[in-house]
Amino acid sequence: MNKSNSIGICATLIFVIVGGSCHIPTDSRSGQPYVPYVTDQVILDTSSVLKDGAGVSWKLEPGKYKLEMTANNDGATAEWVGGGCPKTQPTRELTMTCEMPRTGQLVVTNPTTFGLGAQVSVTVKVIKLAQ
């Protein structure tokens, strides 16, 4: 290949790259550019003390999530509001995944025992799983 052919090929590639079209996928709900992620993302890693009957919730955007939860005493429940996963029974250790098709929330609760139950110390780790 001679020098003039190399220049012609380079010029053609530059024209195609610069002059061509580029499609950037967007999130259909917000119109923002959609960038898929390739690694799991820890979005919550916290601990709380919940009195009898108390709960705490966190907003979750659409996606697939993994929950790792521990609790002492009589345990705690987890509920995925807006997701297709069932509410759990009180438990002291839990690992589960849930798909959130729309914006929703994760609610962790210390189930009430007529206001006489013990407080529960819980740890909650939520991981948004890679697509």
C-alpha positions in Angstrom: 0.0 0.0 0.0 1.4 3.3 -1.0 1.2 6.6 0.9 -1.6 8.1 -1.2 -3.8 5.0 -0.5 -3.1 5.2 3.2 -4.2 8.8 3.2 -7.4 8.0 1.3 -8.3 5.2 3.7 -7.6 7.4 6.7 -9.7 10.2 5.3 -12.6 7.8 4.6 -12.4 6.4 8.1 -12.5 9.9 9.6 -15.5 10.8 7.4 -17.4 7.7 8.5 -16.6 8.2 12.2 -17.3 12.0 12.2 -20.0 12.1 9.6 -21.8 8.9 10.6 -24.7 8.8 13.0 -24.4 7.7 16.6 -27.3 6.2 18.6 -27.2 6.6 22.4 -29.7 4.5 24.2 -31.8 6.4 26.7 -33.9 5.6 29.7 -37.4 5.8 28.2 -38.8 7.3 31.5 -36.4 10.2 31.9 -34.8 10.6 28.5 -31.4 10.4 30.2 -28.6 8.5 28.5 -28.7 4.9 29.6 -25.3 3.4 30.4 -25.4 -0.3 31.4 -23.1 -1.2 34.2 -21.0 -4.3 34.2 -20.2 -4.8 37.9 -22.4 -5.2 40.9 -22.9 -2.0 42.9 -23.3 -1.8 46.7 -26.0 0.9 47.0 -26.7 0.4 50.8 -24.7 -1.0 53.6 -26.1 0.1 57.0 -27.3 -1.0 60.4 -30.2 0.2 62.5 -31.9 -0.5 65.8 -35.7 -0.9 65.3 -38.1 -0.7 68.2 -41.0 -3.2 68.4 -43.3 -2.5 65.4 -40.9 0.0 63.8 -39.5 -0.1 60.2 -37.2 1.7 57.8 -37.4 2.0 54.1 -35.2 2.9 51.1 -36.2 4.0 47.6 -35.0 1.7 44.8 -34.8 2.4 41.1 -35.8 -0.3 38.6 -33.3 -3.2 38.5 -32.3 -6.5 40.0 -31.2 -6.4 43.6 -29.6 -8.7 46.2 -30.4 -8.3 49.9 -28.2 -9.5 52.7 -29.8 -8.9 56.1 -29.1 -10.0 59.6 -31.1 -9.3 62.8 -30.9 -10.3 66.4 -33.7 -11.3 68.9 -36.9 -12.3 67.1 -35.6 -11.2 63.6 -36.9 -8.7 61.1 -39.0 -8.9 57.9 -38.2 -7.6 54.4 -40.8 -6.4 51.9 -40.1 -5.3 48.3 -42.8 -2.7 47.6 -43.3 -2.5 43.8 -41.3 -5.7 43.2 -42.6 -9.1 42.5 -41.1 -10.7 45.6 -43.1 -11.9 48.6 -42.7 -10.3 52.1 -40.5 -12.5 54.3 -41.4 -14.0 57.7 -39.4 -12.7 60.6 -35.9 -14.0 60.2 -32.4 -13.6 61.7 -30.5 -14.2 58.5 -31.6 -13.6 54.9 -30.0 -13.5 51.5 -32.4 -13.1 48.5 -32.7 -11.4 45.1 -35.6 -9.4 43.8 -36.4 -7.8 40.4 -37.8 -4.3 40.7 -39.6 -3.5 37.4 -40.4 0.0 38.5 -39.3 2.5 41.2 -40.2 1.1 44.6 -38.8 0.5 48.0 -37.3 -2.0 50.3 -39.0 -2.0 53.8 -37.3 -3.7 56.7 -39.5 -4.1 59.8 -39.4 -5.3 63.4 -42.8 -7.1 63.6 -44.8 -6.0 66.5 -45.6 -8.2 69.5 -48.4 -6.0 70.9 -45.9 -3.3 71.7 -44.1 -5.6 74.2 -41.4 -7.1 71.9 -37.7 -6.5 72.0 -35.9 -4.1 69.8 -34.0 -5.6 66.9 -30.6 -4.6 65.6 -30.4 -5.2 61.9 -27.7 -5.0 59.2 -28.9 -4.4 55.7 -26.7 -4.6 52.5 -28.4 -4.0 49.2 -26.4 -4.7 46.0 -27.7 -3.7 42.5 -26.7 -6.6 40.3 -25.0 -6.0 37.0 -27.0 -6.2 33.8 
